[in-house]
């Protein structure tokens, strides 16, 4: 027996087990693709900061929507179309970035996206009132830029962390969705009040984006999975010859992915409609309830944007943390914990949203309370749904899966919900012989009822996810192509023995 063979039989220290689809190379990669824990945490901090800026750019428009409508002479349906254009461009570009993210340098893709959305947002602040069509185009281009980040960034976090560390880092990352959304309302409305023009809020986030771009280049390492994959390819193992169509075909047969994606679609539909129209709805409710004069209506709208933004930040942080912690604890006794928590969040939010809508004419305080409860329950899902995707999908398809889920959820969700609410609102107002303050309020009130019933459908989708999640998680954890995925753990914390292929 030669010395090399004998050395190969020497006992080796056990490899650390990884969870939810993280890859471990069967060969020594020589340390490539790995980075220190401190560097990993710095990378997550940078990604969280950019995620904050990302969602601030999403919601600078709703924070001053009333002023934009007046500036460009837009009705409710046209105003809703602003968000629809943004989301349609977002969703059609997401699959492209998912494909690129699974195959090429993710930092370059993220950097290009940040540069695009920051530059276009800054440029849109200088558009004149006679060029409303150009403002619509600018929102579409911002959607394309943000698609690169929302698609690729979670995959980088998945490569850097494992087990509970990954669940918590994803939770922190997704906390910045509601925080960024709320700060977007606050920033745009505050800048408008301070400067007297809505456009100044659009000039702050691009500066923050450039700072994020510099931090990305300096502090975020190249994806560990991509580096490890390249190491295998250099050794001559090219792996499975996969194409985007093959990846999509495989994902469509993954029922946990399909049902959870439909659940996320419902979540996007509801949150998209509420986040876009709630400040305007609350303003109309106060205008009706307190018999405010028309001269105070603009101040009413600005104050509601600030209050709703603060509520979104607070309930988002509490909801994401509560959802992640509940999932972590409940998974110890039930392997179906994640989709069950998502289902409970959507089902419980439905009566809260309904009461918030119906009580608005009687009590603004009650409306705020039930909106806050509804937002909290919806926020339970943000980190958990991404965690579901990352452990039911094989790692080499995760960026593609992320992009496909984003595409479907936005296409059938918030791409159309703000516009649909606006169309229903306009139709209700036109059904009246004469415009009145009462029917201006009720038109939005009747439109919003749709959101409460749609939430129930989303809860059902996550319950169906729970029925298949254990089977699909085991499939995603099987050894594959020179890597061993030590990703599946049963709910009692023991590593399941997976069948050989």
Secondary structure, 3 states (H helix, E strand, C coil): CCHHHHHHCCCCCCCCCCCCCCEEECCCCCCCCCCCHHHHHHHHHHHHHHHHHHHHHHCHHHHCHHHHHHHHCCCHHHHHHHHHHHHHHHHHHHHHHHHHHCCCCHHHHHHHHHHHHHHHHHHHCCCCCCCHHHHHHHHHHHHHHHHHHHHHHHHHHHHHCCHHHHHHHHHHHHHHHHHHHHHHHHHHHHHHHHHCCHHHHHHCHHHHHHHHHHHHHHHCCCCHHHHHHHHHHHCCCCCCCCCHHHHHHHHHCCHHHHHHHHHHHHHHHHHHHHHHHHHHHHHHHHHHHCCCCHHHHHHHHHHHHHHHHHHHHHHHHHHHHHHHHHHHHHCCCCCCHHHHHHHHHHHHHHHHHHHHHHCCCCCHHHHHHHHHHHHHHHHCCHHHHHHHHHHHCCHHHHHHHHHHHHHHHHHHCHHHHHHHHHHHHHHHHHCCCCCCHHHHHHHHHHHHHHHHHHHHHHHHHHHHHHHHHHHHHHHHCCCECCEEECCCECCCCCECCCCCC
